[in-house]
Amino acid sequence: MDSLPDKESILVVDDAPDTLEVIKRNLDAHGYRVYIALSVGEAMKILEENSIDLVVTDFKMPDVSGLDLVRYVRENLKSTEVMMITGYATISGAVDAIKIGADEYLAKPFTDDELLTAVERCLSKLHMRLLGQTQKDNKVANQYGLIGESKAIQKVFKAIKKASSTSATVLITGESGTGKELIARAIHYNSPRASAPFVPINCGGIPEGLLESELFGYIKGAFTGATETRAGFFQSAEGGSIFLDEISETSFSMQVKLLRVLQDKEICMIGSNRTQKVNVRILAATNKDLLKLIDKGAFREDLFYRLNVITLAIPPLREREQDIIILATYFVSKFSREFGKKTPQFSDKTLNALKQYYWPGNVRELENMMQQIVVMNDGDLIDVPDLPAHMRFTTPKKSNLRKTLQDVELEYINNVLASVNGNKTRASEILKIDRKTLREKLKSKQ
């Protein structure tokens, strides 16, 4: 029996045994290989003897601090990411940690979900950076860690190269699941700011009442519960780039504040009367048409033109037909290794179904689908029955646009009937209509 592949290895460093135990138990539960150390010296010995993917270290520790450990990892271990946790969250601490090379800065107390989300972000960045090395037998990766050979994605690669050579603001547009954050990361890590932080923010995922404090920070006593001064994401991204995903979800009042940052390169922490300069490149993204939102009065026109210095439009997956099979093959290979399975092959009918499907969820949908297939499939071949039901009876995307809706419906019904060898009961179940309705629809064109 083949052994399961190793999960990512994580070293947790904290001088508090109770904290170590809680974090270790949480990470163990999610399958990670976890090492623990009570001091920086002990951590360095573990790093010398083991291959570690991620170091999670406390900030303040006796003798040698977490900042020194971050510096050591960055100077000596190219294939290891670093995340800092601390109960002493300050502006200078956050900025220093990220400047030295910490990829995440998490303030105590944090929830299990917050810890896991931060860990996954760090490991995702590591995987992107090492993609070319881990896929030596698969010529699908390029210098940006992105996959594809189609003309549509090649245009994107050229745009990334141009955008990376400047510090201009970039607006990335594209449907959900097309990889807008990957594009933003590629721009940052191929720019002169690559050694500084890249800080991604999901504007739609943070409640409106908290977004301002998260972005700009606040000083002690600024509001009820502000028991300490905390840096915002803009301070943490100093010298680097901040990625504002779902920028269209911000309110008008927040848009005014973002406009000020773009115009004056300065922010004002909540509770403070003083502004402070920031050296941060803004990369924004949206899956909505901002010009239409402007017409509806839902987005500020002046902010749009400040963001729209460089526009990079990501094509949907259905416009990258050449890449669909490349991506599907890559994901199946990736998840097969991850779950310790032999990599299955695609049947010709399956490949055709993948190319004909509309892919409303784009690359993210494709990745999730391939993961599900690998988990559920125990054979050497991925065939049409292994695909989700909604893909088995999909109509071709390149259909005759001169057909009436009734013609298209009848064609679809006949395809479903053919797939079940004329069994009207089974066809009715798939179509979610009763047999009487099915008979009436078939008679309507006779």
C-alpha positions in Angstrom: 0.0 0.0 0.0 1.4 3.4 -1.0 2.0 5.8 1.9 0.3 9.1 2.0 2.4 12.1 0.9 3.7 14.3 3.7 1.7 17.4 4.6 3.4 20.7 4.9 5.6 21.0 7.9 5.2 23.9 10.4 7.5 25.0 13.2 5.7 26.9 16.0 7.9 28.9 18.3 6.6 30.4 21.6 8.0 30.6 25.1 4.5 29.8 26.5 3.9 26.0 26.7 0.1 26.5 26.8 0.1 28.6 23.6 2.3 26.0 21.9 0.0 23.2 22.8 -3.2 25.0 21.6 -1.6 26.0 18.2 -0.1 22.5 17.8 -3.4 20.8 18.5 -5.2 23.0 16.0 -2.7 22.5 13.2 -2.4 18.7 14.0 -6.2 18.5 13.5 -5.8 19.8 10.0 -3.1 17.3 9.0 0.0 19.5 9.2 3.3 18.1 10.5 4.0 20.3 13.5 7.3 20.9 15.3 7.4 23.1 18.5 10.2 25.1 20.2 10.2 27.1 23.4 13.1 29.4 22.2 14.7 30.8 19.1 17.8 28.7 19.8 15.8 25.5 20.0 14.0 26.6 16.8 17.2 27.1 14.9 18.4 23.6 15.7 15.1 22.2 14.4 15.5 24.2 11.2 19.0 22.8 10.7 17.8 19.2 11.0 14.4 19.3 9.2 12.8 20.7 6.1 10.3 23.3 7.4 7.7 24.9 5.1 6.4 27.6 7.5 7.7 29.1 10.8 5.1 30.5 13.1 6.9 32.5 15.8 6.0 34.7 18.8 7.3 38.2 18.8 8.7 38.8 22.3 10.7 35.9 23.8 13.6 35.9 26.3 17.2 36.3 25.1 16.6 36.2 21.3 13.4 37.8 19.9 11.1 36.5 17.1 12.3 39.3 14.8 15.8 37.7 15.0 14.3 34.4 14.0 12.5 36.0 11.1 15.7 37.6 9.9 17.6 34.2 10.2 15.0 32.4 8.1 14.9 35.1 5.4 18.7 35.1 5.2 19.2 31.3 5.2 16.1 29.5 4.1 14.7 30.3 0.7 12.0 27.6 0.8 10.5 28.6 4.1 7.8 31.2 4.9 7.4 33.0 8.2 4.4 34.2 10.2 4.6 36.2 13.4 2.1 36.1 16.3 2.2 38.4 19.3 0.2 39.7 22.2 2.0 43.0 22.0 0.6 44.4 18.7 2.1 47.8 17.9 2.7 49.8 14.8 6.4 49.5 14.9 6.3 45.8 15.7 4.0 45.0 12.8 6.0 47.2 10.3 9.4 45.8 11.5 8.2 42.2 11.3 6.9 42.5 7.8 9.8 44.6 6.6 12.2 41.9 7.7 10.3 39.3 5.9 7.3 37.9 7.9 4.5 37.1 5.5 1.7 37.4 8.1 1.4 39.3 11.4 -1.3 37.9 13.7 -2.2 39.6 16.9 -3.3 37.6 20.0 -6.0 36.6 20.9 -6.9 35.0 17.6 -9.4 32.4 16.7 -8.6 29.0 15.3 -10.1 30.1 11.9 -7.9 33.2 11.8 -4.8 31.1 12.5 -5.7 28.6 9.8 -6.5 31.3 7.3 -3.2 33.0 7.9 -1.3 29.7 7.7 -3.0 28.8 4.4 -2.2 32.2 2.9 1.5 31.7 3.8 1.6 28.2 2.3 -0.3 29.3 -0.8 2.4 31.9 -1.4 5.1 29.3 -0.9 3.5 26.9 -3.4 3.2 29.7 -6.0 6.9 30.5 -5.6 8.0 26.9 -5.8 5.7 25.9 -8.6 8.3 25.8 -11.2 10.6 23.6 -9.1 7.9 21.1 -8.1 6.5 20.6 -11.6 9.7 19.7 -13.4 7.9 17.0 -15.4 5.1 19.4 -16.4 5.8 22.3 -18.7 2.9 24.4 -17.6 4.5 26.9 -15.2 6.2 30.1 -16.2 8.1 32.8 -14.4 4.9 34.2 -12.9 3.7 30.9 -11.3 0.7 31.0 -13.6 -0.5 28.2 -15.9 -1.5 28.5 -19.5 -0.4 28.6 -23.2 -3.4 30.2 -24.9 -3.1 33.5 -26.7 -5.5 35.1 -24.1 -3.3 34.2 -21.2 -0.2 35.2 -23.0 -1.6 38.7 -23.4 -2.0 38.7 -19.6 1.6 37.7 -19.1 2.8 40.6 -21.3 0.6 43.0 -19.3 2.0 41.7 -16.1 5.5 42.4 -17.3 4.7 45.9 -18.3 2.8 46.6 -15.0 5.6 45.1 -12.9 8.1 47.6 -14.3 6.3 50.6 -12.8 4.8 51.7 -9.5 1.5 52.8 -11.1 -1.8 51.8 -9.7 -3.3 48.8 -11.3 -7.0 47.9 -11.7 -7.5 44.1 -12.4 -10.9 43.1 -13.8 -12.3 39.7 -14.4 -15.0 37.2 -13.4 -15.0 35.5 -10.0 -12.5 32.6 -10.0 -10.2 33.9 -12.8 -7.2 34.4 -10.5 -7.1 38.2 -9.9 -5.1 37.8 -6.7 -2.6 35.6 -8.4 -2.2 38.3 -11.1 -1.7 40.9 -8.3 0.9 38.8 -6.6 2.7 38.2 -9.9 2.9 42.0 -10.5 4.2 42.6 -7.0 6.8 39.9 -6.9 8.2 40.8 -10.3 8.4 44.5 -9.4 11.1 46.6 -7.6 8.9 46.2 -4.5 9.2 42.4 -4.4 11.3 42.3 -1.2 8.7 44.4 0.6 5.3 43.1 1.8 2.3 42.1 -0.3 -0.9 42.6 1.7 -4.1 41.2 0.3 -7.5 42.6 1.6 -10.9 41.3 0.7 -13.0 44.5 0.9 -16.2 42.5 0.6 -15.3 40.2 3.4 -14.8 42.9 6.1 -17.8 44.5 7.7 -18.2 48.2 6.7 -17.8 49.3 10.3 -14.5 47.6 10.7 -12.9 48.2 7.2 -11.5 51.7 8.0 -9.8 50.5 11.2 -8.4 47.4 9.4 -7.0 49.5 6.6 -5.7 52.5 8.5 -5.3 51.3 12.1 -6.4 53.1 15.2 -4.9 54.6 18.4 -5.5 53.6 21.9 -8.8 55.0 23.2 -10.2 55.9 19.7 -13.4 53.9 20.5 -14.8 51.5 22.9 -12.6 48.4 22.9 -9.5 50.2 21.5 -7.3 49.2 24.4 -4.1 49.5 22.4 -2.7 51.2 19.3 -2.8 48.9 16.3 -1.4 49.3 12.9 -3.6 49.0 9.8 -2.9 47.1 6.6 -1.5 50.2 4.9 1.2 50.6 7.6 2.0 46.8 7.3 2.4 47.2 3.6 4.9 50.0 3.8 7.3 49.9 0.9 5.3 47.2 -0.8 1.9 46.6 -2.3 -1.7 46.4 -1.0 -4.2 44.4 -2.9 -7.8 45.7 -2.5 -10.0 42.9 -3.8 -13.7 43.5 -4.5 -13.1 47.3 -4.4 -16.6 47.7 -5.7 -18.0 46.6 -2.4 -16.7 49.6 -0.5 -19.0 52.4 0.6 -19.0 55.9 -0.7 -17.4 57.2 2.6 -14.6 54.6 2.3 -14.1 55.4 -1.3 -13.4 59.0 -0.3 -10.8 57.9 2.1 -9.1 55.6 -0.5 -9.2 58.5 -2.9 -7.2 60.6 -0.4 -4.6 57.8 -0.1 -4.2 57.7 -3.9 -4.0 61.5 -4.2 -1.9 62.4 -1.2 -0.1 59.2 -0.3 -1.1 59.6 3.3 -3.5 58.0 5.8 -5.1 59.0 9.1 -5.5 56.5 11.9 -8.9 56.4 13.6 -8.7 58.6 16.7 -5.8 60.7 15.4 -5.7 64.2 14.1 -2.4 63.7 12.3 -1.8 62.2 8.9 1.1 60.0 8.1 2.7 59.4 4.7 2.7 55.9 3.3 4.8 54.4 0.5 2.4 51.7 -0.8 1.4 50.7 -4.3 -2.3 50.0 -4.7 -3.5 47.1 -6.7 -7.3 46.8 -6.9 -9.6 44.2 -8.4 -13.3 43.8 -9.2 -15.6 41.3 -10.9 -18.1 44.1 -11.6 -18.3 46.7 -14.4 -17.3 49.9 -12.5 -18.5 52.1 -15.3 -22.0 50.7 -15.0 -21.8 51.2 -11.2 -20.8 54.8 -11.8 -23.8 55.3 -14.0 -26.0 53.9 -11.2 -24.3 56.2 -8.7 -22.8 53.2 -6.8 -19.2 54.0 -7.4 -17.2 57.3 -7.4 -16.0 58.4 -10.8 -13.0 60.2 -9.5 -11.8 57.1 -7.6 -12.3 55.0 -10.7 -10.0 57.2 -12.8 -7.4 57.2 -10.0 -7.5 53.4 -9.9 -7.6 53.0 -13.7 -4.1 54.0 -14.5 -3.2 50.5 -15.7 -6.1 48.1 -16.5 -5.5 44.4 -16.7 -8.5 42.4 -17.9 -8.4 38.6 -17.0 -10.1 36.5 -19.6 -12.7 33.9 -18.4 -11.7 30.3 -18.6 -14.2 29.7 -21.5 -12.1 32.0 -23.6 -9.0 30.0 -22.8 -10.0 26.7 -24.4 -6.4 25.6 -25.0 -5.7 26.0 -21.2 -8.7 24.0 -19.9 -7.1 20.6 -20.4 -3.6 21.9 -19.3 -5.1 23.2 -16.1 -7.3 20.1 -15.5 -4.2 17.8 -16.0 -2.2 19.9 -13.6 -4.8 19.9 -10.9 -5.4 16.2 -11.1 -1.7 15.5 -10.9 -1.4 17.9 -7.9 -4.3 16.4 -5.9 -3.2 12.9 -6.7 0.1 13.5 -5.1 -1.5 15.3 -2.2 -3.9 12.3 -1.5 -1.3 9.6 -2.2 -3.1 8.3 -5.3 -2.0 7.2 -8.7 -2.7 9.9 -11.2 -5.6 8.9 -13.4 -6.0 9.7 -17.1 -8.9 11.5 -18.9 -11.0 9.7 -21.5 -11.6 11.5 -24.8 -15.2 12.0 -24.0 -14.3 13.6 -20.7 -11.8 15.9 -22.3 -14.5 17.0 -24.8 -17.0 17.6 -22.0 -14.4 19.8 -20.1 -13.9 21.9 -23.2 -17.6 22.3 -24.0 -18.6 23.3 -20.5 -19.2 27.0 -19.9 -17.2 27.3 -16.6 -19.1 30.0 -14.8 -16.7 29.6 -11.8 -13.6 29.7 -14.0 -10.3 28.3 -12.8 -11.5 28.1 -9.1 -14.4 25.9 -10.2 -12.1 23.7 -12.3 -9.7 23.3 -9.4 -12.4 22.3 -6.9 -14.0 19.9 -9.4 -10.7 18.1 -10.1 -10.1 17.8 -6.4 -13.5 16.3 -5.9 -12.9 13.9 -8.8 -9.5 12.7 -7.4 -11.0 12.1 -4.0 -14.0 10.1 -5.3 -12.2 8.2 -8.1 -10.4 5.0 -7.4 -9.6 4.0 -10.9 -7.0 4.8 -13.5 -9.4 6.6 -15.8 -11.6 9.7 -15.4 -14.7 9.2 -17.5 -17.9 11.2 -18.1 -19.8 9.5 -15.2 -17.2 10.8 -12.9 -18.1 14.4 -13.8 -20.8 16.4 -11.9 -24.3 15.7 -13.3 -24.7 19.3 -14.6 -21.6 18.7 -16.9 -22.8 15.4 -18.4 -25.7 16.9 -20.3 -24.4 20.4 -21.0 -25.1 21.8 -24.5 -22.1 22.9 -26.6 -21.0 26.5 -25.8 -20.5 27.1 -29.5 -24.2 26.6 -30.4 -26.2 28.0 -33.3 -27.3 31.4 -32.1 -30.1 31.4 -34.8 -32.0 28.6 -33.0 -35.1 29.4 -31.1 -35.3 28.8 -27.3 -37.8 26.0 -28.0 -35.3 24.4 -30.5 -32.5 24.5 -28.0 -34.7 23.0 -25.3 -35.8 20.2 -27.5 -32.2 19.5 -28.5 -31.2 19.4 -24.9 -34.0 17.0 -24.0 -33.1 14.7 -26.9 -29.4 14.7 -25.7 -30.5 13.7 -22.2 -32.8 10.9 -23.6 -29.9 9.6 -25.8 -27.6 9.5 -22.7 -30.0 7.2 -20.8 -30.9 5.1 -23.8 -34.4 6.5 -24.2 -35.4 5.9 -20.6 -38.0 8.6 -20.1 -38.4 8.0 -16.4 -34.6 8.5 -15.9 -34.6 11.5 -18.3 -37.5 13.1 -16.3 -35.5 12.8 -13.1 -32.4 14.4 -14.7 -34.5 17.2 -16.2 -36.6 17.6 -12.9 -39.9 17.5 -14.8 -42.6 14.8 -14.7 -43.2 12.3 -17.5 -46.3 14.1 -18.7 -44.4 17.4 -19.2 -41.7 15.5 -21.0 -44.2 13.9 -23.4 -45.8 17.3 -24.1 -42.4 18.9 -24.9 -41.5 16.1 -27.3 -44.9 16.4 -29.0 -44.6 20.2 -29.5 -42.2 19.8 -32.4 -43.7 16.8 -34.1 
